[in-house]
Amino acid sequence: TREYADTLLETLLKDLYPKMYQHSILLLFFPMELDCYNLVFNLASKYDYRIEKLPLIWYKALETTHNTNPRLQPSVVYEPIYMLVKKNINYQIFI
């Protein structure tokens, strides 16, 4: 269920942070639902991860996507990814 997934995500983010090495990152793929953006961002901030509000976008080649009904819905050729970083380090994604 959605409630179980939200609880699991919160538990994972809370438990992983102290185990991460300095300079390590966590790439978190998540569904494209709008409320997932806010959930992931808020939980990551709550547990002291450094995170940007705008996610990374992984573009997939059209040949690798699967669509069972292309006449009624477009193929999804990208996935949003949040990059979570231990907060005690400085980093820049783009220079």
ABEGO torsion letter per residue (X at the ends): XAAAAAAAAAAAAAAAAAABBBGBBBBBBBBABAAAAAAAAAAAAAAGBBBBABBBBBBBBAAABBBABAAABBBBABBBBBBBBBAABBBBABX
